């Protein structure tokens, strides 16, 4: 008998456990209780203010100005 065919039942058992245990847990203990209320957005608690534009300390192409 080939080693491959000896490993097939072992692989089937692991695959069955890998799929079957989580499915069994979900079916045995479904989510119960009230549905959660819709969450509040951050804008309801904090005032949103536009950020000030940031000016870079140095121009990005300073190395190009030196080369010329």
N, CA, C and O atoms as a GROMACS GRO file, in nm:
protein
  272
    1UNK      N    1   0.085  -0.118   0.000
    1UNK     CA    2   0.000   0.000   0.000
    1UNK      C    3   0.090   0.125   0.000
    1UNK      O    4   0.196   0.127   0.063
    2UNK      N    5   0.046   0.223  -0.069
    2UNK     CA    6   0.123   0.345  -0.086
    2UNK      C    7   0.111   0.434   0.039
    2UNK      O    8   0.007   0.435   0.104
    3UNK      N    9   0.219   0.509   0.072
    3UNK     CA   10   0.217   0.599   0.188
    3UNK      C   11   0.111   0.707   0.172
    3UNK      O   12   0.053   0.753   0.270
    4UNK      N   13   0.087   0.745   0.049
    4UNK     CA   14  -0.016   0.847   0.026
    4UNK      C   15  -0.152   0.797   0.076
    4UNK      O   16  -0.223   0.870   0.145
    5UNK      N   17  -0.188   0.676   0.041
    5UNK     CA   18  -0.318   0.622   0.079
    5UNK      C   19  -0.326   0.593   0.229
    5UNK      O   20  -0.436   0.587   0.285
    6UNK      N   21  -0.213   0.574   0.293
    6UNK     CA   22  -0.215   0.558   0.438
    6UNK      C   23  -0.242   0.691   0.508
    6UNK      O   24  -0.297   0.693   0.619
    7UNK      N   25  -0.203   0.801   0.446
    7UNK     CA   26  -0.222   0.934   0.506
    7UNK      C   27  -0.360   0.992   0.479
    7UNK      O   28  -0.401   1.086   0.548
    8UNK      N   29  -0.433   0.941   0.381
    8UNK     CA   30  -0.564   0.997   0.347
    8UNK      C   31  -0.661   0.988   0.464
    8UNK      O   32  -0.727   1.088   0.494
    9UNK      N   33  -0.675   0.876   0.532
    9UNK     CA   34  -0.768   0.875   0.648
    9UNK      C   35  -0.727   0.971   0.758
    9UNK      O   36  -0.813   1.032   0.822
   10UNK      N   37  -0.598   0.985   0.783
   10UNK     CA   38  -0.551   1.079   0.883
   10UNK      C   39  -0.583   1.223   0.842
   10UNK      O   40  -0.628   1.302   0.925
   11UNK      N   41  -0.561   1.256   0.716
   11UNK     CA   42  -0.594   1.390   0.666
   11UNK      C   43  -0.743   1.414   0.674
   11UNK      O   44  -0.786   1.524   0.710
   12UNK      N   45  -0.824   1.314   0.641
   12UNK     CA   46  -0.969   1.330   0.648
   12UNK      C   47  -1.014   1.353   0.792
   12UNK      O   48  -1.104   1.434   0.816
   13UNK      N   49  -0.953   1.285   0.887
   13UNK     CA   50  -0.989   1.305   1.027
   13UNK      C   51  -0.953   1.446   1.074
   13UNK      O   52  -1.033   1.510   1.143
   14UNK      N   53  -0.834   1.495   1.038
   14UNK     CA   54  -0.795   1.630   1.076
   14UNK      C   55  -0.883   1.735   1.009
   14UNK      O   56  -0.923   1.833   1.072
   15UNK      N   57  -0.913   1.714   0.881
   15UNK     CA   58  -0.998   1.809   0.811
   15UNK      C   59  -1.138   1.810   0.872
   15UNK      O   60  -1.198   1.916   0.890
   16UNK      N   61  -1.190   1.692   0.905
   16UNK     CA   62  -1.322   1.685   0.968
   16UNK      C   63  -1.325   1.756   1.102
   16UNK      O   64  -1.423   1.823   1.135
   17UNK      N   65  -1.218   1.741   1.180
   17UNK     CA   66  -1.212   1.811   1.308
   17UNK      C   67  -1.197   1.961   1.288
   17UNK      O   68  -1.256   2.041   1.362
   18UNK      N   69  -1.118   2.000   1.188
   18UNK     CA   70  -1.092   2.141   1.162
   18UNK      C   71  -1.220   2.213   1.121
   18UNK      O   72  -1.243   2.327   1.160
   19UNK      N   73  -1.304   2.147   1.044
   19UNK     CA   74  -1.429   2.206   0.999
   19UNK      C   75  -1.542   2.177   1.098
   19UNK      O   76  -1.623   2.264   1.128
   20UNK      N   77  -1.546   2.056   1.149
   20UNK     CA   78  -1.660   2.012   1.228
   20UNK      C   79  -1.670   2.074   1.366
   20UNK      O   80  -1.779   2.107   1.410
   21UNK      N   81  -1.558   2.091   1.434
   21UNK     CA   82  -1.563   2.146   1.570
   21UNK      C   83  -1.616   2.289   1.572
   21UNK      O   84  -1.705   2.318   1.651
   22UNK      N   85  -1.564   2.382   1.488
   22UNK     CA   86  -1.622   2.517   1.490
   22UNK      C   87  -1.769   2.520   1.448
   22UNK      O   88  -1.848   2.595   1.505
   23UNK      N   89  -1.806   2.438   1.350
   23UNK     CA   90  -1.947   2.435   1.308
   23UNK      C   91  -2.034   2.382   1.422
   23UNK      O   92  -2.141   2.436   1.448
   24UNK      N   93  -1.988   2.280   1.489
   24UNK     CA   94  -2.063   2.224   1.600
   24UNK      C   95  -2.079   2.327   1.712
   24UNK      O   96  -2.186   2.339   1.771
   25UNK      N   97  -1.972   2.402   1.742
   25UNK     CA   98  -1.981   2.503   1.847
   25UNK      C   99  -2.079   2.614   1.810
   25UNK      O  100  -2.153   2.663   1.895
   26UNK      N  101  -2.079   2.654   1.683
   26UNK     CA  102  -2.171   2.760   1.641
   26UNK      C  103  -2.315   2.710   1.646
   26UNK      O  104  -2.405   2.783   1.688
   27UNK      N  105  -2.337   2.586   1.604
   27UNK     CA  106  -2.474   2.534   1.606
   27UNK      C  107  -2.522   2.506   1.749
   27UNK      O  108  -2.640   2.521   1.778
   28UNK      N  109  -2.432   2.468   1.835
   28UNK     CA  110  -2.470   2.436   1.974
   28UNK      C  111  -2.493   2.563   2.056
   28UNK      O  112  -2.583   2.566   2.140
   29UNK      N  113  -2.413   2.667   2.033
   29UNK     CA  114  -2.423   2.791   2.110
   29UNK      C  115  -2.442   2.909   2.015
   29UNK      O  116  -2.348   2.985   1.995
   30UNK      N  117  -2.558   2.926   1.958
   30UNK     CA  118  -2.578   3.042   1.869
   30UNK      C  119  -2.577   3.172   1.950
   30UNK      O  120  -2.600   3.172   2.070
   31UNK      N  121  -2.551   3.281   1.880
   31UNK     CA  122  -2.552   3.411   1.947
   31UNK      C  123  -2.691   3.438   2.001
   31UNK      O  124  -2.791   3.421   1.931
   32UNK      N  125  -2.696   3.480   2.126
   32UNK     CA  126  -2.824   3.509   2.189
   32UNK      C  127  -2.817   3.646   2.253
   32UNK      O  128  -2.708   3.696   2.284
   33UNK      N  129  -2.931   3.706   2.273
   33UNK     CA  130  -2.935   3.834   2.339
   33UNK      C  131  -2.976   3.943   2.242
   33UNK      O  132  -2.995   3.919   2.123
   34UNK      N  133  -2.990   4.063   2.294
   34UNK     CA  134  -3.036   4.174   2.210
   34UNK      C  135  -2.928   4.212   2.108
   34UNK      O  136  -2.809   4.195   2.131
   35UNK      N  137  -2.975   4.265   1.998
   35UNK     CA  138  -2.883   4.316   1.897
   35UNK      C  139  -2.814   4.440   1.950
   35UNK      O  140  -2.879   4.521   2.017
   36UNK      N  141  -2.686   4.459   1.924
   36UNK     CA  142  -2.619   4.581   1.971
   36UNK      C  143  -2.675   4.703   1.900
   36UNK      O  144  -2.709   4.699   1.782
   37UNK      N  145  -2.683   4.812   1.974
   37UNK     CA  146  -2.730   4.936   1.916
   37UNK      C  147  -2.624   4.994   1.823
   37UNK      O  148  -2.505   4.964   1.836
   38UNK      N  149  -2.669   5.074   1.730
   38UNK     CA  150  -2.575   5.137   1.637
   38UNK      C  151  -2.480   5.226   1.716
   38UNK      O  152  -2.523   5.300   1.805
   39UNK      N  153  -2.355   5.220   1.685
   39UNK     CA  154  -2.255   5.300   1.756
   39UNK      C  155  -2.262   5.446   1.717
   39UNK      O  156  -2.316   5.482   1.612
   40UNK      N  157  -2.209   5.528   1.802
   40UNK     CA  158  -2.205   5.671   1.775
   40UNK      C  159  -2.079   5.704   1.697
   40UNK      O  160  -1.974   5.643   1.717
   41UNK      N  161  -2.093   5.799   1.608
   41UNK     CA  162  -1.975   5.839   1.531
   41UNK      C  163  -1.891   5.936   1.615
   41UNK      O  164  -1.944   6.001   1.705
   42UNK      N  165  -1.762   5.946   1.586
   42UNK     CA  166  -1.677   6.036   1.665
   42UNK      C  167  -1.720   6.182   1.655
   42UNK      O  168  -1.691   6.261   1.745
   43UNK      N  169  -1.790   6.220   1.546
   43UNK     CA  170  -1.830   6.360   1.532
   43UNK      C  171  -1.938   6.398   1.631
   43UNK      O  172  -1.960   6.517   1.653
   44UNK      N  173  -2.006   6.302   1.690
   44UNK     CA  174  -2.108   6.336   1.789
   44UNK      C  175  -2.046   6.373   1.923
   44UNK      O  176  -2.112   6.438   2.004
   45UNK      N  177  -1.924   6.335   1.948
   45UNK     CA  178  -1.860   6.362   2.076
   45UNK      C  179  -1.753   6.471   2.065
   45UNK      O  180  -1.729   6.543   2.162
   46UNK      N  181  -1.690   6.484   1.951
   46UNK     CA  182  -1.582   6.580   1.934
   46UNK      C  183  -1.612   6.670   1.816
   46UNK      O  184  -1.666   6.625   1.714
   47UNK      N  185  -1.578   6.795   1.830
   47UNK     CA  186  -1.598   6.888   1.720
   47UNK      C  187  -1.486   6.868   1.619
   47UNK      O  188  -1.369   6.871   1.655
   48UNK      N  189  -1.522   6.847   1.495
   48UNK     CA  190  -1.424   6.824   1.390
   48UNK      C  191  -1.383   6.958   1.334
   48UNK      O  192  -1.467   7.036   1.287
   49UNK      N  193  -1.253   6.986   1.338
   49UNK     CA  194  -1.199   7.113   1.289
   49UNK      C  195  -1.096   7.080   1.182
   49UNK      O  196  -1.016   6.988   1.198
   50UNK      N  197  -1.098   7.156   1.074
   50UNK     CA  198  -1.002   7.133   0.968
   50UNK      C  199  -0.861   7.165   1.018
   50UNK      O  200  -0.841   7.264   1.090
   51UNK      N  201  -0.766   7.083   0.981
   51UNK     CA  202  -0.629   7.103   1.025
   51UNK      C  203  -0.566   7.219   0.948
   51UNK      O  204  -0.600   7.245   0.832
   52UNK      N  205  -0.475   7.288   1.014
   52UNK     CA  206  -0.404   7.396   0.946
   52UNK      C  207  -0.308   7.337   0.845
   52UNK      O  208  -0.250   7.231   0.870
   53UNK      N  209  -0.290   7.402   0.732
   53UNK     CA  210  -0.196   7.347   0.634
   53UNK      C  211  -0.053   7.352   0.690
   53UNK      O  212  -0.012   7.450   0.752
   54UNK      N  213   0.019   7.247   0.666
   54UNK     CA  214   0.156   7.240   0.716
   54UNK      C  215   0.252   7.283   0.607
   54UNK      O  216   0.244   7.237   0.493
   55UNK      N  217   0.342   7.372   0.643
   55UNK     CA  218   0.442   7.420   0.547
   55UNK      C  219   0.572   7.346   0.575
   55UNK      O  220   0.620   7.346   0.689
   56UNK      N  221   0.629   7.284   0.472
   56UNK     CA  222   0.754   7.210   0.497
   56UNK      C  223   0.866   7.305   0.536
   56UNK      O  224   0.871   7.419   0.489
   57UNK      N  225   0.957   7.259   0.621
   57UNK     CA  226   1.069   7.341   0.666
   57UNK      C  227   1.164   7.372   0.550
   57UNK      O  228   1.217   7.483   0.540
   58UNK      N  229   1.184   7.275   0.463
   58UNK     CA  230   1.270   7.294   0.347
   58UNK      C  231   1.195   7.249   0.223
   58UNK      O  232   1.115   7.156   0.230
   59UNK      N  233   1.217   7.312   0.110
   59UNK     CA  234   1.156   7.263  -0.013
   59UNK      C  235   1.210   7.124  -0.046
   59UNK      O  236   1.325   7.094  -0.017
   60UNK      N  237   1.129   7.042  -0.103
   60UNK     CA  238   1.170   6.905  -0.132
   60UNK      C  239   1.273   6.897  -0.242
   60UNK      O  240   1.355   6.805  -0.244
   61UNK      N  241   1.272   6.993  -0.333
   61UNK     CA  242   1.367   6.987  -0.445
   61UNK      C  243   1.486   7.080  -0.422
   61UNK      O  244   1.538   7.139  -0.516
   62UNK      N  245   1.528   7.092  -0.297
   62UNK     CA  246   1.643   7.178  -0.264
   62UNK      C  247   1.770   7.124  -0.330
   62UNK      O  248   1.854   7.203  -0.374
   63UNK      N  249   1.785   6.992  -0.338
   63UNK     CA  250   1.903   6.934  -0.399
   63UNK      C  251   1.909   6.966  -0.548
   63UNK      O  252   2.018   6.969  -0.605
   64UNK      N  253   1.795   6.989  -0.612
   64UNK     CA  254   1.796   7.027  -0.754
   64UNK      C  255   1.843   7.171  -0.772
   64UNK      O  256   1.909   7.203  -0.870
   65UNK      N  257   1.809   7.259  -0.677
   65UNK     CA  258   1.850   7.399  -0.686
   65UNK      C  259   2.002   7.410  -0.667
   65UNK      O  260   2.065   7.496  -0.729
   66UNK      N  261   2.061   7.325  -0.583
   66UNK     CA  262   2.206   7.332  -0.561
   66UNK      C  263   2.282   7.280  -0.684
   66UNK      O  264   2.391   7.329  -0.714
   67UNK      N  265   2.225   7.182  -0.753
   67UNK     CA  266   2.296   7.124  -0.867
   67UNK      C  267   2.302   7.219  -0.984
   67UNK      O  268   2.393   7.208  -1.067
   68UNK      N  269   2.208   7.313  -0.994
   68UNK     CA  270   2.206   7.402  -1.110
   68UNK      C  271   2.309   7.511  -1.102
   68UNK      O  272   2.319   7.593  -1.192
   0.00000   0.00000   0.00000
